[in-house]
């Protein structure tokens, strides 16, 4: 019989009857550079893409020629997965920030972005010599510095400062008459100054930017900005699923919860042999379109949608979810820096947006659909057999009295005294025979005496 009972969903890990809860949550971009696979390693110089917005021509008036070319040590750094500095905000060679850098992104190739500095008093360390190596010019002398390395965090910034920096770098803002964006050298300069207002407010900075920080990024204005931002400024793609831990029967519906924050990309749903719909409780939150779960835009960081899944056939079934987030929404704010110190002064820490594009998130559930067990008619019990009456035992009779021996009842003395002989062991069965023998012997002796007497009378 078809049943339409719905099993309620249980949050958290799945019970063993249902299967395994597997959720891969995309974290922020990798903190350590990952080398390119051998088959993708670059051996010949190539031209990296330009950063967004207008800038001077990086291919002219530079001591190393075209600054968009990845060559020499730049190739080594690129193959190692490092950020490679190309040119400055004006498209030229010196260290004026922000600077344009490029790095390899899996599934895409070379991706270029503007990097803003967060340490006002540190060396830039982003110029390139003719070998493609980073240098810092000190008193007109080029000092070689180590390649840029990925940092786990910016050691000088707290969480609120990082949130503000990310907001400034990812949102086109208008403060006073200035526009903060990557569009032009002027808007990039204003954006860089805004970053310094957050990371390096000091009298020395005020001497450079005047009243810009006090007018547009006072403590009260920064707090108001923080209050308008979500708790976590870094987009971390999430995909997780859960359901009840009970086995279901064919035709029953199990509710599966899908939690995600990926609104821009459909989530592929594969459940062979099953009918999958959005449960009534989640109508308006999402839709199933051509086997894909499409989440409706939401102001919430994440949304949880209930799917109703029904199998008509018994067996162990699976439902699989997968999604590759769009690159435009998966930029994680990280940091890069050359570890070199020059006369005790460190190199600059730069903002870096690592893309997690190409990261596929998956989640899988196993659902046990069990056919109902048909009831079996009980078997009539076997009637017990009456036990057989035991055979009565026969009482043993009284022993018969032995008959007296026939013959002379006189006594006789047996010769010999050997221990162990029948006479000695008291075997009464041979007593009559012994007595008879004595009588016969006596009769024989008497007969012999009679014969002797007759012979003597004749003679």
C-alpha positions as CSV (number, residue, x, y, z in Angstrom):
1,X,0.0,0.0,0.0
2,X,1.4,3.5,-0.9
3,X,1.9,5.7,2.1
4,X,2.3,9.4,2.1
5,X,3.6,9.8,5.6
6,X,6.4,12.4,6.0
7,X,9.3,11.8,8.3
8,X,10.4,14.9,10.1
9,X,14.0,16.1,9.7
10,X,16.5,16.1,12.5
11,X,19.3,18.7,12.6
12,X,22.9,17.7,13.0
13,X,24.7,14.5,12.1
14,X,22.8,11.6,10.6
15,X,22.0,8.4,12.4
16,X,23.6,5.3,11.0
17,X,20.3,4.0,9.5
18,X,20.2,6.9,7.1
19,X,23.8,7.0,6.0
20,X,26.7,9.4,6.2
21,X,26.6,13.1,6.6
22,X,29.3,14.6,4.4
23,X,29.6,18.3,4.0
24,X,32.5,20.1,2.5
25,X,32.5,23.8,3.5
26,X,34.6,26.0,1.3
27,X,36.9,28.0,3.5
28,X,38.7,31.2,2.6
29,X,41.3,31.0,-0.1
30,X,44.3,28.9,0.7
31,X,46.8,30.6,3.0
32,X,49.8,29.0,1.5
33,X,50.8,29.2,-2.2
34,X,50.2,26.0,-4.0
35,X,52.5,25.2,-7.0
36,X,50.9,24.6,-10.4
37,X,50.6,21.0,-11.4
38,X,53.5,19.8,-13.6
39,X,51.4,19.8,-16.7
40,X,50.4,23.5,-16.2
41,X,53.9,24.8,-15.4
42,X,54.9,27.8,-17.5
43,X,58.2,27.6,-19.3
44,X,58.0,30.5,-21.7
45,X,57.3,34.2,-21.0
46,X,53.7,35.3,-21.3
47,X,51.7,38.5,-21.0
48,X,49.5,38.7,-17.9
49,X,46.1,40.4,-18.1
50,X,45.9,44.1,-17.0
51,X,44.3,45.1,-13.8
52,X,40.8,46.7,-14.0
53,X,40.5,50.4,-14.7
54,X,42.6,52.9,-16.5
55,X,46.4,53.2,-16.0
56,X,49.4,54.3,-18.0
57,X,50.8,51.9,-20.6
58,X,53.0,49.4,-18.7
59,X,54.9,48.5,-21.9
60,X,56.6,51.8,-22.3
61,X,59.2,53.9,-20.5
62,X,60.2,51.2,-18.1
63,X,63.8,49.9,-17.5
64,X,62.6,46.3,-17.9
65,X,60.4,46.8,-21.0
66,X,56.8,45.5,-20.9
67,X,55.8,45.2,-17.2
68,X,52.9,43.0,-18.0
69,X,55.3,40.2,-19.1
70,X,55.9,37.3,-16.8
71,X,59.5,36.3,-17.4
72,X,62.7,35.1,-15.5
73,X,62.1,35.0,-11.7
74,X,58.5,36.0,-12.3
75,X,57.9,32.7,-14.0
76,X,59.5,30.8,-11.1
77,X,57.2,32.7,-8.6
78,X,54.1,32.2,-10.8
79,X,54.7,28.4,-11.1
80,X,55.1,28.3,-7.3
81,X,51.6,29.9,-7.0
82,X,52.9,33.2,-5.6
83,X,51.6,36.7,-6.3
84,X,53.7,38.3,-9.0
85,X,54.0,42.1,-9.0
86,X,53.6,43.7,-12.4
87,X,53.3,47.5,-12.3
88,X,52.2,50.4,-10.1
89,X,48.9,52.4,-10.1
90,X,50.3,54.6,-12.9
91,X,51.4,51.7,-15.0
92,X,55.0,52.3,-14.3
93,X,58.0,50.9,-12.5
94,X,58.3,52.6,-9.1
95,X,56.6,51.6,-5.9
96,X,53.7,54.0,-5.8
97,X,50.7,52.1,-4.5
98,X,48.4,50.4,-5.2
99,X,50.3,47.9,-7.4
100,X,48.9,45.5,-9.9
101,X,49.8,41.8,-9.4
102,X,48.9,38.5,-11.0
103,X,48.7,34.9,-9.9
104,X,47.4,31.6,-11.1
105,X,43.9,30.7,-10.2
106,X,42.9,27.0,-10.8
107,X,40.4,26.6,-13.6
108,X,41.0,30.1,-14.9
109,X,44.7,30.9,-15.4
110,X,46.4,34.2,-14.7
111,X,44.2,36.7,-12.8
112,X,45.4,40.2,-12.1
113,X,44.2,42.5,-9.3
114,X,45.1,45.8,-7.5
115,X,46.9,45.3,-4.2
116,X,46.7,48.1,-1.6
117,X,49.3,48.5,1.1
118,X,48.4,48.5,4.8
119,X,51.7,49.5,6.4
120,X,52.3,53.2,5.8
121,X,55.9,53.3,7.1
122,X,57.2,50.0,5.5
123,X,59.2,49.6,2.3
124,X,57.2,48.9,-0.8
125,X,59.5,46.0,-2.1
126,X,57.5,45.7,-5.4
127,X,59.9,46.9,-8.1
128,X,61.3,44.4,-10.6
129,X,64.7,44.2,-12.1
130,X,65.7,42.9,-15.5
131,X,65.9,39.3,-14.1
132,X,62.2,39.6,-13.1
133,X,63.2,39.7,-9.4
134,X,61.7,41.9,-6.7
135,X,63.9,44.7,-5.4
136,X,63.7,47.7,-3.1
137,X,65.6,50.8,-4.2
138,X,67.5,52.3,-1.2
139,X,69.6,55.4,-1.9
140,X,69.5,54.7,-5.6
141,X,70.7,51.1,-5.0
142,X,68.6,48.1,-5.8
143,X,68.4,45.7,-2.9
144,X,67.0,42.2,-3.8
145,X,64.1,41.1,-1.7
146,X,62.4,37.7,-1.4
147,X,59.3,36.8,-3.3
148,X,55.9,37.7,-1.8
149,X,54.5,35.1,0.6
150,X,50.9,34.4,1.7
151,X,50.2,35.4,5.3
152,X,47.7,33.8,7.6
153,X,46.6,37.2,8.7
154,X,47.7,40.8,8.8
155,X,49.6,40.9,12.1
156,X,48.9,44.6,12.7
157,X,45.2,44.6,12.1
158,X,42.3,43.4,14.3
159,X,39.1,41.8,13.1
160,X,37.2,45.1,12.8
161,X,40.0,46.7,10.9
162,X,40.1,43.8,8.4
163,X,36.3,44.1,8.0
164,X,36.6,47.8,7.2
165,X,39.5,47.3,4.8
166,X,37.6,44.6,2.9
167,X,34.5,46.9,2.7
168,X,36.5,49.8,1.4
169,X,38.2,47.6,-1.2
170,X,35.1,45.8,-2.4
171,X,32.6,48.6,-2.4
172,X,32.6,51.7,-4.6
173,X,32.2,54.5,-2.0
174,X,31.8,58.2,-2.3
175,X,33.3,60.2,0.5
176,X,33.0,64.0,0.2
177,X,34.0,64.7,-3.4
178,X,36.2,61.6,-3.7
179,X,35.2,58.3,-5.3
180,X,36.9,55.2,-3.9
181,X,37.2,52.6,-6.6
182,X,39.7,50.8,-8.9
183,X,38.5,52.8,-12.0
184,X,41.2,55.5,-12.3
185,X,44.5,56.5,-10.8
186,X,42.7,59.2,-8.8
187,X,40.0,56.9,-7.4
188,X,42.6,54.3,-6.5
189,X,44.7,57.0,-4.7
190,X,41.6,57.9,-2.7
191,X,40.9,54.3,-1.9
192,X,44.5,53.8,-0.8
193,X,44.3,56.8,1.5
194,X,41.0,55.4,3.0
195,X,42.8,52.1,3.8
196,X,45.6,54.0,5.6
197,X,42.9,55.9,7.6
198,X,41.9,52.5,9.0
199,X,45.3,50.8,9.3
200,X,47.8,53.6,10.0
201,X,46.2,56.8,11.4
202,X,49.0,58.9,12.7
203,X,50.3,62.5,12.7
204,X,52.6,61.5,9.9
205,X,49.7,60.2,7.8
206,X,47.7,63.4,8.6
207,X,50.6,65.4,7.2
208,X,50.2,63.6,3.9
209,X,46.4,63.4,3.5
210,X,45.3,66.4,5.5
211,X,41.8,66.2,7.0
212,X,40.7,63.3,4.8
213,X,40.7,60.7,7.6
214,X,39.1,63.0,10.2
215,X,36.4,64.1,7.8
216,X,35.5,60.8,6.4
217,X,36.7,58.0,8.7
218,X,36.4,59.3,12.3
219,X,36.0,56.7,15.0
220,X,32.2,57.3,15.0
221,X,32.0,56.9,11.2
222,X,34.0,53.7,11.3
223,X,31.7,52.3,14.0
224,X,28.6,53.2,12.0
225,X,30.2,51.4,9.0
226,X,30.9,48.4,11.1
227,X,27.3,48.3,12.4
228,X,26.1,48.1,8.8
229,X,28.3,45.2,7.9
230,X,27.6,41.4,8.3
231,X,29.5,39.6,11.1
232,X,31.8,37.8,8.7
233,X,33.2,40.0,5.9
234,X,34.8,37.0,4.1
235,X,32.5,35.1,1.8
236,X,32.8,31.4,2.7
237,X,30.7,29.2,0.5
238,X,28.6,26.7,2.5
239,X,26.8,23.6,1.5
240,X,25.5,21.1,4.1
241,X,22.7,18.6,4.3
242,X,21.0,16.6,7.0
243,X,17.9,14.4,7.6
244,X,16.3,12.0,10.0
245,X,18.0,8.8,11.0
246,X,15.1,6.5,10.3
247,X,14.7,4.1,7.5
248,X,11.6,4.7,5.3
249,X,9.3,2.5,3.3
250,X,8.7,2.8,-0.5
251,X,6.3,5.6,-1.1
252,X,7.2,7.4,2.1
253,X,8.7,10.9,1.9
254,X,11.8,11.9,3.8
255,X,12.6,15.6,4.3
256,X,16.2,16.7,3.6
257,X,17.5,20.0,4.8
258,X,19.9,21.9,2.6
259,X,21.8,24.8,4.1
260,X,23.8,27.1,1.8
261,X,24.7,30.7,1.1
262,X,25.3,30.2,-2.6
263,X,22.5,32.3,-4.2
264,X,24.0,33.0,-7.6
265,X,24.8,29.4,-8.8
266,X,22.3,26.5,-9.0
267,X,23.0,23.5,-6.8
268,X,22.9,20.2,-8.7
269,X,20.7,17.6,-7.1
270,X,21.1,13.9,-8.1
271,X,18.7,11.4,-6.6
272,X,18.2,8.5,-9.1
273,X,14.7,7.0,-9.0
274,X,13.3,9.7,-6.6
275,X,10.9,12.5,-6.9
276,X,12.4,15.7,-5.4
277,X,10.3,18.8,-4.6
278,X,10.6,21.8,-2.4
279,X,8.5,21.0,0.7
280,X,5.5,23.3,1.4
281,X,7.3,24.7,4.5
282,X,10.1,26.1,2.2
283,X,8.0,27.5,-0.6
284,X,9.3,30.9,-1.7
285,X,12.8,30.1,-0.5
286,X,13.9,28.0,-3.5
287,X,12.8,26.0,-6.5
288,X,13.8,22.8,-8.3
289,X,14.5,23.6,-12.0
290,X,15.8,20.9,-14.3
291,X,17.3,18.9,-11.5
292,X,18.9,21.9,-9.8
293,X,18.1,23.6,-6.6
294,X,18.0,27.4,-7.1
295,X,18.0,29.5,-3.9
296,X,16.1,32.7,-4.1
297,X,18.1,35.8,-3.2
298,X,18.1,36.5,0.5
299,X,19.5,39.1,2.9
300,X,20.4,36.3,5.3
301,X,24.0,35.0,5.3
302,X,22.6,31.4,4.8
303,X,19.3,29.8,4.2
304,X,18.0,26.4,5.0
305,X,15.6,24.8,2.6
306,X,13.6,21.6,3.1
307,X,13.3,19.2,0.2
308,X,10.7,16.4,0.1
309,X,12.3,13.2,-1.4
310,X,10.3,10.0,-2.3
311,X,11.5,6.7,-3.6
312,X,9.0,4.1,-4.8
313,X,11.5,1.2,-4.9
314,X,13.2,-0.4,-1.9
315,X,16.9,-0.4,-1.5
316,X,19.9,1.8,-0.4
317,X,19.5,5.1,-2.3
318,X,21.6,8.2,-2.4
319,X,21.0,11.9,-2.9
320,X,23.9,14.0,-4.0
321,X,24.4,17.8,-4.0
322,X,27.2,19.7,-5.7
323,X,27.9,23.3,-6.7
324,X,30.8,25.3,-7.9
325,X,30.4,28.9,-6.7
326,X,30.7,31.8,-9.1
327,X,34.1,33.4,-9.1
328,X,32.7,36.9,-8.6
329,X,31.3,36.0,-5.2
330,X,34.2,33.9,-3.9
331,X,36.9,36.4,-3.3
332,X,38.5,36.0,0.2
333,X,40.6,38.8,1.6
334,X,44.1,37.6,2.4
335,X,47.6,39.2,2.6
336,X,51.0,39.0,1.0
337,X,54.4,40.3,2.0
338,X,58.0,39.8,1.3
339,X,59.7,38.5,4.5
340,X,62.8,40.6,3.8
341,X,64.0,43.2,6.3
342,X,66.1,46.1,5.0
343,X,68.1,47.9,7.8
344,X,65.5,46.5,10.2
345,X,62.5,47.9,8.2
346,X,60.0,45.2,7.0
347,X,58.5,45.1,3.6
348,X,54.9,46.1,3.0
349,X,51.9,43.9,3.7
350,X,49.5,44.1,0.7
351,X,45.8,43.2,0.4
352,X,45.2,40.2,-1.7
353,X,41.9,38.7,-2.9
354,X,42.4,35.0,-3.5
355,X,39.6,33.4,-5.5
356,X,38.2,30.0,-4.5
357,X,36.7,29.7,-7.9
358,X,36.8,26.1,-9.2
359,X,36.2,24.8,-5.7
360,X,33.4,22.3,-5.9
361,X,31.3,21.7,-2.8
362,X,29.5,18.4,-2.4
363,X,27.3,16.8,0.2
364,X,25.9,13.3,0.1
365,X,23.1,11.4,2.0
366,X,22.4,7.7,1.9
367,X,18.8,6.7,2.5
368,X,17.7,3.2,3.4
369,X,14.3,2.4,1.8
370,X,13.0,-0.9,3.3
371,X,10.1,-2.9,1.9
372,X,7.5,-3.7,4.5
373,X,7.7,-7.2,5.9
374,X,4.6,-9.3,5.0
375,X,3.1,-10.9,8.1
376,X,3.5,-14.7,8.3
377,X,0.5,-16.8,9.5
378,X,1.5,-18.5,12.8
379,X,2.0,-22.3,12.7
380,X,-0.3,-24.4,14.9
381,X,1.7,-25.8,17.7
382,X,2.2,-29.5,17.8
383,X,0.1,-31.3,20.4
384,X,2.3,-33.0,23.0
385,X,2.2,-36.8,23.1
386,X,1.3,-38.5,26.3
387,X,4.4,-40.2,27.8
388,X,4.4,-44.1,27.8
389,X,3.9,-45.7,31.2
390,X,7.1,-47.1,32.4
391,X,7.3,-51.0,32.5
392,X,7.0,-52.2,36.1
393,X,10.1,-53.7,37.4
394,X,10.0,-57.3,38.6
395,X,10.7,-57.8,42.3
396,X,13.5,-60.3,42.8
397,X,12.3,-63.7,44.3
398,X,13.6,-65.2,47.5
399,X,16.7,-67.4,46.9
400,X,16.0,-71.1,46.8
401,X,17.2,-73.2,49.7
402,X,19.9,-75.6,48.5
403,X,18.9,-79.3,48.7
404,X,20.7,-81.5,51.0
405,X,23.3,-83.7,49.3
406,X,22.3,-87.3,48.7
407,X,24.4,-89.9,50.5
408,X,26.2,-90.2,53.8
409,X,25.9,-87.2,55.9
410,X,28.9,-88.2,58.1
411,X,31.6,-85.7,58.6
412,X,35.1,-86.1,57.1
413,X,38.3,-84.2,57.4
414,X,39.9,-83.0,54.2
415,X,43.6,-83.6,53.9
416,X,45.9,-80.7,53.0
417,X,45.9,-77.3,54.4
418,X,46.8,-75.2,51.2
419,X,45.5,-71.7,51.4
420,X,43.4,-70.8,48.4
421,X,42.0,-74.3,47.8
422,X,38.3,-74.7,47.4
423,X,38.0,-76.3,50.8
424,X,39.8,-73.4,52.4
425,X,37.8,-70.7,50.6
426,X,34.6,-72.2,51.9
427,X,33.1,-73.4,48.6
428,X,30.3,-75.6,49.9
429,X,29.4,-77.0,46.4
430,X,32.2,-79.6,46.6
431,X,31.4,-81.0,50.1
432,X,29.1,-83.8,49.1
433,X,31.5,-85.0,46.5
434,X,34.3,-85.2,49.1
435,X,32.2,-87.2,51.5
436,X,31.2,-89.6,48.7
437,X,34.8,-90.1,47.8
438,X,35.6,-91.1,51.4
439,X,32.7,-93.6,51.5
440,X,33.8,-95.2,48.3
441,X,37.3,-95.4,49.5
442,X,36.2,-97.1,52.6
443,X,34.0,-99.6,50.7
444,X,36.9,-100.4,48.4
445,X,39.2,-101.1,51.4
446,X,36.6,-103.4,52.9
447,X,36.2,-105.3,49.7
448,X,39.9,-105.9,49.5
449,X,40.0,-107.1,53.1
450,X,37.2,-109.6,52.3
451,X,39.2,-111.0,49.3
452,X,42.3,-111.5,51.4
453,X,40.4,-113.4,54.0
454,X,38.9,-115.7,51.4
455,X,42.3,-116.5,49.9
456,X,43.7,-117.2,53.3
457,X,40.8,-119.7,54.1
458,X,41.4,-121.6,50.9
459,X,45.0,-121.9,51.6
